[in-house]
Amino acid sequence: MSTHAQKRSLFDPGLLRPAVRDAFVKLDPRHQVRNPVMFVTEVGSAFTTLLGVHALVTGAGEASPAFILSVSAWLWATVLFANLAEAIAEGRGKAQADSLRKARRDILAKKLAVPRRDAARTEVPAPDLRRGDSVLVEAGDLVPADGEVVEGVASVDESAITGESAPVIRESGGDRSAVTGGTRVLSDWLIVRITANPGEAFLDRMISLVEGAKRQKTPNEIALDILLASMTIVFLLATATLLPFSVYAADVAGHGRPVTVTVLIALLVCLIPTTIGGLLSAIGISGMDRLIRANVIAMSGRAVEAAGDVDVLLLDKTGTITLGNRLATAFVPAPGVDERALADAAQLASLADETPEGRSIVVLAKEKHGIRERDVHALGARFVAFSAHTRMSGVDLDGRTLRKGAVDAIESWVHERGGALAPEVKAAVETIARGGGTPLVVADGGRALGVIHLKDILKGGIRERFAELRRMGIETVMITGDNPLTAAAIAAEAGVDDFLAQATPEAKLRLIRERQAGGHLVAMTGDGTNDAPALAQADVAVAMNTGTQAAREAGNMVDLDSNPTKLIEIVEIGKQLLMTRGSLTTFSIANDVAKYFAILPAAFAATYPVLKSLDVMRLTSPQSAILSAVIFNAVIIVLLIPLALRGVAYRPVGAAALLRRNLLVYGLGGLVAPFAGIKLVDLLLATLGLV
């Protein structure tokens, strides 16, 4: 079952029932002490409960038992609602973890004595496998553990992990050699070298991360916790001094009656930032949850947070900015060469080329000139495969030596046979390169016949996405192995801010370090072993699940869909997490300011009746004001749970515009909401005759 399937309602009964139970379990002081704001609230709840019971039993309490116990009940509700927010967030993760556990089976592995298909094999339980063991996985078998393909090629069903029903190809020696335990081989066979001991597998790490069992607080969360704890201590000290002050005012100065402990505790809870304190943990957990529902596994909350602060994105051209396959679009013949003759030679040289580029050349020759494929094997043709060393391929047929390949490689080939590239051919090569295309030269022995124009096709809407990133203040850098002319043309067409051409692992690493030295946070994607150094250096490193084990271990995130453009979505999720935390913190602090006007006049009305003039809401009575503020303080947490779990809606705007919007919506909203909410509760209590 895919993580995609876990998009359940926030208040799904299947999640809500265990969440309510967990909310009571989390009342354990050992859990609450990790959240200073809610721990103080719980201590206040317990103390007022004792005061209420004392008043009920002795009849000599500081106020009526009904009032004290009502305040106590709503203080307990404040703690429970905060626990509920955290429990719902954790419950969604646990539901996803349960679905992932279904991918784990009791598997018997075919362990090989040596990594060869004909080697002696023994069947062993998958948990008995250790790092370095070799296993044979044949059609219909489940991959017993995480590993790297060392021999073979096969079609693999990864739907249990990624949710994608289409099978994928896994093969040795490339950037698609990693396999995950629990996936199924559909055809052919693979020899897999195990790369993880029991308990260290990718699926095990996913389950623990999804459950939040190993979730550590991020630096921003720790800093905010310190701020909230400091505010709590300040208000605790301030409130504690009010009791002797009011006693002195009442007994010595003759100003009415002293304030009660119940009222002071209610005042303290309303003054400290309980709203953000109660929702902070849920915000962090739900941020990880949103990333998981996007089929991305973050190895730490720090990586998610860093994604929100990223201001430089490095993206591969192929598969990210372009569709990934260059297609032949035109034949440009040399002087004295007929275009049909060039197309014929290009098709012959491409018949054994199974790459998308090679197939597109065959198709183009057929479409433009009606040239059909021939049975060249019957003619005794000898094909020359492409190699990274020669950088060309071709065919020897009927005394002809046809070659197609990179410009410099074909130029050297032609020169060795006494020929040279005509100026018109060189001009065509430069024109194609300047236009963002890739030129391939076709030669027959020592004579260049012309140029094939291969064109990269940009992904739909990619230019608009880069424009959005620019509005967010994020610089985009395209990484490609193309020559600088081609890279510049594609960069201009796609709308990226900068590019790195003829990129090597060393060049990528150097670029990241230069940007980081300038104070930037850098994100990048990668799938190959040669990407591992750069992934290890980047602040946010998204490894493709289809990539090599080295790349997955170097990254701090893994994209199960292996979609390089997911990096843009990850940045948006990270920014949404930071925005949600900032917005609700702003709301919480502004919220507290408004509550002062409700509870302070009521708390000291008996001591200083002149403070009644500050009761701008004209509440029914001091007791009603205090109880209304406490009820609103608890209920607002419940009302904000959906926002904390879903996140504040993200818009790609600049930091200044975002700050203005944040202050207007959540700052002003935090000031206004308590006035309306407390007054509404007061009217309801008065109507029901409860105060």
N, C-alpha and C positions, 0 to 999 in steps of 0.2 A: 504493500500500500504506500503510495507516495505521500511525501510531506505536503504536496499540493492539495491533497484531499482533506487536510485538517483545517480548512477555513470555516470553523464552526462559529456559531453565534456566541457573542460575549456572555450571554446569560442562558446558554443551552442547559437544560435541566441536568444532563449528564455531566456537565462540568460544575454547575452551581451547587448540587447536593454535596459532593465531596469538598468543595471550596468552603461551604458553610461549616462543615465539620472541622476542616483544617483551621478555620478562623478561630474556633474555640481552643483548639490544640495550641495555637500560636500565642495564647494568653500566658503561656509559661514564661515567667520572668527571665529565664535564661535566654529565651528568644527575644523578648522585648528589650533587653538591656543593650542589644546591638543597635537599637534605634532610640537615641536619647529622648527625642520629643515624645514618642509614644510610651516610653518607659515612665516618664514623669506623669503622663496622663493616666497610665494604669495605676501608679502609686496613689495619685489623687483620687481615682475611682475607688480604690480599696479603702482609703481613709474616710471618704464621705460615706461609704457603705457602713463602716463601723460607727460613724457619728449618727447615721440614720437608725441603725439597730439600737444604739444606746438611747436615742430619743424615744423610740417606739417602746422600749422595755421600761424605761424609768419615767417617761413623761416629762423629763426635765432637760430636754435638748436645747441647743442654741436657737433652733427654729422648729417649725412643725415637722414631724416625721415625714409627712407626705412630700413637703418641699425638698427636704434633704435627700430622701430616697429617689425622688424624681430627677434631681440633679445628678445623683450617683448613677442612676440607670442610663442617662444620656451620656455620661462620661464613659461608662463601660461600652455603650454603643459606638462612641467615637473610636475606641481601640479596636472593637470588633470590625467596624467598617474598614479601617485601615488594614487589618489582617485579611479581610475578605478581598480587598483589591489585590494584595500580594498573592493570596491563594488562588484567585481566578487566573492571574497571569501564570503562575506555576502550573495550574491544572491544565492549561492549554498545551504547555510544554510536555507534561506527563502523557497527555493523550497522543501527542506526536511520537513520544518515545515508545509507547505501547505498539504503535503501528510499525515502528522500526524493528522492534523485537520480533515481530512476526516474520521478518526477513531472515531471522536466525533459525537455522534448522540443525538437527542432529545429522551431520554429514560424515560419511565414510570417505576418506581421501585415499587416492592411489599414489602412495609415496614411492618415489623412484630411488634406486640405489645411486644412480648417476643421472644427470639431466639429459637422458636420451629416451626416445619413445620405445626402443627395443630393449631397454634395461629392465632388470628384475624389479618387480613392484610388490608392495605389500599394502593391504588395506588397514588404515589406522583411523581412529576417530579424529575429527578435525581439531579438538582441543589439545591433542597430543603433538600437533605440529609445532615446530620451532623455527625461528628466523634462520634462513639459509637452506631449509629443506626444499626439495624439488618434488612436484606432484604433476601427474598427468590428469588433465581435465578433458573429457571427450564429450561429443554431442549428447545433450540431455543431462549432463552432470552439473551439479552446483559447484561453483568455485568455493573451496573449503575455507580460505582465509585470504587476507590481502596479500598481493604479490605482484611480481613483474614478469611479463611474458619473456621467456628466453628462447623459445622456439615455437614456430607454428603461427597460424593466422586463423581466426574464427569469428563467427558472428555471435554476439553476446547480448542477452536480454538483461538490461539494467533497470527495468521498470520498478522493481522492488525498492530501489534506492532513489532513482530520479523521477519516477512517474511517467517517463517517456516510453510509449509503447513500441516505438521503432527500435529495432536492434542496432547495435553499433559494432564496428569492426575493431578487434584487438589483435595486435601483431607485435612481433619482436623487433627490436632495433629502431624503433621510431618514437615519436612523441605520443603514441597511443598504445603504450605497452602496459599501463597499470590496470590491474583488475581488482575488484572489491569482493570480499567474502560475502556470500549470499546471492550473488548474481548467477545466471544460468547460461551455459554455453549451448547455442542452438544448432551449430553446424561445425564440422571439422574437429580440430583438437588443438590444445595448447599445452605446452610444458611451462609451468609457473614456478618461479622461485619465491618462496614465502618471505615476506619482508616485515612481519609483525608477530610477536609472541602473543599467546592468549591474553586477553584483556587489554592489548595495545592496538587492536584492530581499529580500522576507520569507523566501522559501525559501532563499536564499543564507545569510542570517543564521541561520536554523534549522539548516542543515547544519553551519556552523562552530561553533555553540553545542553542538549534539548531539555532535559529534566531540570537543569539549573543546579544540579548537585554540586558542581565544582565552580559555580559562578563566583568570581571574585569581584569586589567593588573596584570600579575604575577610578583613576586619579580625580576626574571631575566629580564623581559621586562622593569620594572621600573628602574633597575640598568643601562640597556643599554640606556634607554631614557635619564637618567641623564648624561651618558657619551656623547651621541650625542648632548645634549643641551650644555654641557660644551665646546665641540669642536666648536659648532656653535658660541657661545659667543666669544671664543678666536679668531676665524677667522673673526668675525664681527668687533671686536676691531682692529685686525691687518689691515683689509681692510680699515676701517674708517681712520686710521692714514696715509694711503698711499696718500689720496687726498691732504692734506696740504703739505705733503712731496714732492709730484710731482710738486705742484704749486711753492713751494720754489725753487726746482731744476730748474724749467723752468724760473722763473722770476729773481731769484737772481744769480744762478750759470750759467744760460744761456744754460741749457741742453734741447733743443728742446721744445716741447709743453707738458702741463700737461695732465695727464690721465683723461678721461671723467668719469662722474658718471655712465653712461651706462656700460662702460667697467668694472668699479669697481664692479658693481652689478653682472655682468656676472662672474667676477672672484670669487666673494664671493660664488655664487651658485655652481660654479664648485669646489670650495675648500671644502665646507661643505659636510658631508656624505649624500648627497641626495638619493643615491641608496638604502642604508639600511633604511634610514629614510622614504622613500616612500614605502618600502616593509614590514617594521616591523610589522605593524598591520595585513597585509594580511597573513604573516607567522604564526602568533598566531591563527588567525581565521581558517586557513586551517588545522592547527594541530588538532584543535578540530573537524574539519570536517572529517579528515581521521579517527579519533577515532569513530565518529558517523557512518561512512560508514562501520566500522568493527562491528557495532551494539553494541557499548559500549557508555553509557551516562556518561560523567564526570561531577561531580557536580561543578567543578571549573577548571580553567586553571592551577591553582597551582598543582592539582593532575596530570595533563598530564605532566607538567614540571618535577615533582618529579619522575614520571615513567622513565624519561630519565636519572636520576641520581641514580636509584635504584642499589644497589650492593648485596642485599640479597633477594632471592625469597623463600617464604615458600609455598609449594604445598602439597595438600592432596594426599595421595597415591591413594585412590579409586576414579576412574573417571578422574583422572588427569594423573597419571603415569601409572596406570593399566586401563584396560577396564571397571572395576567397578564390574564385576561379577566373583567371584571365581568359578572354575569349578572342579568337581571331575575327577581325572585322574587315580586313582589306588586304589585297595583294598589291604591292608597288613594284612593278618590273624594272629591271635595269635597262639602259638604252639598248635597243636592238633585240629585246626579248619580248615575246608576246605574253600578255598576262595569263592566257590559258596555259602556256607552256610552264610558266612559273607556278601556277596553281597545281598542275600535274606533278611537277617535281616536288612541291611542298607536300602534296598528299602522299606520294610514294614514300617520302622520308618520314611520314607520320603514321603509317599504317600499323606499325608495331608500338607506337607510343600510346600507352593507356592513360596518360594524364588527361585531365579536362582540357588543357591547352592543345594537346595533340589531337584529341577527338574533335575539338572545335575546328581545327585546320581541315580535317577530312570532310567535315560537314560543310564548311564554307566553300571548298572546291566543288562539292557536289551541287550546292545550291546556286552558285554563281555561274558555273561552267558546265554543269551536268556531267562531271567526271565521276564515274562509278568506281567503287572499289574493285580491285583485281585480285585474282588468286596468284599472288606473287611467289608463293611457295612452290607452285608448279613450275614457275619460271626459274627456279634456282636462286632466288634472292637471298642475300645474306644481310641480316639487319645488324646495325651497330647501336647498342643501347646507350642511353644517356648516362653520363657519369659526371660527378662533381669535378673530376680532374680535367676532363676534356671539354665539358660544358657544351656538348653538342651530341646529336644523334643522327642516324641516317640509314642508308641502304646501299648495298653494292648490287647492281643489276645490269645485265647485258653490257658489261664493260663500262658502265657509268658508276661514278662514286658520288652519290647525292648526300649532302650534309645540310643540316639546319641547326642553328644554335645562336649563342651570344655573339655580338658583333665582333669583339676582339678575338674570340676563339676562331670564328670563321675567317676573319682577316688573316690570322696566322696560318690557317689551313690553306687558304688560297695562295698566300705568299710562298709557302713551302713548295707549291706546285707551279711556281713561276708566274702567277697572276697577281692581280691587285684589284681592290675595290674601286669602282668608278666613282668620280666625284658626285654624280647624281645619286648613287647608292648611299654615300656618306651623308649627303644632304637630306635624303629621305629618312635615314636613321635619326638624324638630329631633329628633324621636324616632328617625328613620332614621339621621341623622348621629351621634347619641349611641350608637347600636347598631353603628357601624362601617360602615354602608351608605352608598351615594351616592344622594341624592334627585334625580330629574329631574322637573320640573313640566311638565304638559301644559296648553296653553291653546288656546281657540278664540276668536280675536279678543281682546276685552277681558275674557274670562271664563276663570278657571283651573278646569280640569275635575278636577284631582287630581294625585297624585304617583306616579311609578314608583319602586319600590325596587330599586336595583341593589346587588348584594352581591359583595364580594371573597371568593374562596374560598381559604382558606389551603392551602398545600402540605402533604401528609401528612407527619407526623413532624417538622415544622419547629419546633414548640414544644419537643420533646425535644432537638433539636439545639442550640437556644438555651440550654437547661438545662445541656447538656454544656459549652458555651462559658463559662457562668457559673462552673461548677466549675473551669474552667481559669483563672479570673481575668480573662476577657476581657469587656469591656463591649460590648454590641450596640446600635447606633443605627440605627433605620429612617428612611430618607429618602423623602419622598413629597410630591407636589404637592397632596394632599388638604387640606381645611380641618382646623384643629386638633381639632375634635370627632371627625371621622371617623378621623383619624390616631391619636388617643388610644385609641379603641375597638379599632382593629386592633392597635395596639401591645400593649394589654392581652391581647387574645385570643392573639396570637402569642407573648407572653412575652418581648419585647425589653425592654432596660433603659431606653431613651430613644428619642425620635423628634424629627425635624425636619420640621414641616409647611410646606406652601406653599413648598417648597424652590426656590431660584433658584441659578444658578451662583455668585453672590456669597455666598449664605448657606452653600452647601456648603464653599466655600473658607474662609470665616470660621470655620466649625465645626471644620474640620481644624486650622487654625492655633491655635485656642483649646486644643484637646486636646493638640497638640504642645507648646504653651507650658507646659502642665501636666506635661510630662515623659513623655507617652504616645507610643507608636508606633502609627500609624493605618494601617489598610488599607481600601481601597474598590474597588468595581467601577464600570465605566461603559462606555458604547458610543457616546455622542453627542459632537458637537463641543462642546456646552455642558458636558460632563463633563471636557473636557481640562484646564482650569485646576486643578480639584480633583485629578485624577489626577496631574498634575505635582507637586502639593504633597504628596500622600500618601506615606508611607514604603513601602508596598506597594500598587501600583496595577495592578489587573488589567483590561486592556482586552479587550473582546469582539472576536473575530475578524470577526464580522459588522458591527462598528461602523465608524465613520468613520476615515479615515486620521489625522485629528488626534488622535482618542482612542488609536489604536494607537501613535502616536509619543509621546504623553504618558505612557503607562503603562510600567512596567518589567517587566510580564509580559503575555502574550497568551494567552487561553484559546481554543484552536481549536474547542472545542465550543460556545462562546458561552453557557455556562451560568452565570448569576450566582451560584448557590449553590456553585459550585466554590471560591469564596473560603474557605469553611469547610475544605474538603479541603486547600487550599494551606497554610493555617495549620497544619493537622495535620502535613503533610509537613515544613514548616519546623521545627516543634517536634521531630519525629522525628529530623531531622538533628542538631539541637543535643543532643538526648538521647543519640543514638548516640555522638557525639563525646565528650560528658561521661562517659558510662558506660564507654567503652573507655579513656579517660584514667584514670579511677578504677581500673579493673581493672589497667591497665599499671603504675601506681605501686605499688598494693598487691602486685602480682605480684613487683615488684623487691624489696620488703621481704622476702618469703618466700624469694627466691633467695639472699639474704645468708646465711641459716642453712645453706644447702646448700654454697655455694662458699667462703665465708670460712674456715670450719674446715679445709676441704680444702686451700685455697691456702696456709695458714700452718702446717699440721700438721707439716711438716718443720722449720720455724723455731721454732715454739712448740708442742710436743706437748701442752701443757696445754689448747690450744684444741680438742682432740679432744672434750672434754666438751660442747662446743656442738653437736656433730653429733647433733642430736635425731632425725634420720632413720635413724641407724645405717647409713650407706651403706657399700658393700663396700670401697672404698679411696679415697684422695685423687684418684687419676686417674679412677676411676669417677664420683666426685662431680662433678668438673669437667666431664667429658664429658657426664654426664647432664643437668647444668644447661644446657649449651650446646645439646644436642639439644632439650630441652624449650623453651628460649628460641626456637628456630627453628620447632618444630612448632606451638606455640601460635598463631603468626601464621596458619598454614594453617587451623587449626581455627576461627579467628575471622573468616576471610574472608567466609563466608556471612552472619554477623551484621553485618559492616561494610557489605556490599552491600545486604542486605535492610533493615537498620535495626532498632534496638531497638523492640519492640512499644510502640505509643503508647497511653496510657490518660489520659482527661481527668480528672486529679486536680490538686489544688493543689500549689504549689511545695514546701511543707514535706513533704507526703506523698511527693512525687516524690524529694526529697532523701533521705528515710529509706529508700525502696525502693532507690535507686541505691547508697547506702552498704551496705545489707544484702546485696543481690544481687551487685553488682560489686565493692564494697570487700571484703566478707567472702569472696566467691568468688575474688577475686584473691589473697587471703592463703592460702586453703586449697588451691586448684588446684595450685600449684607443689609443695607437700609431697607430694600424691598422685602428681602427674605425674612428678616427679624420682625418687621412690622406685620407681615402676613401671618407668621407663627403666633405673634402676640394676639392678633385679632381672632385666630382660631382657638387659642386657649381661653380667651375671654368669652367667646361665643359658647364654648362647651362648658363654661363655668368651672374650669380647672384652676383658675387663679383668682 
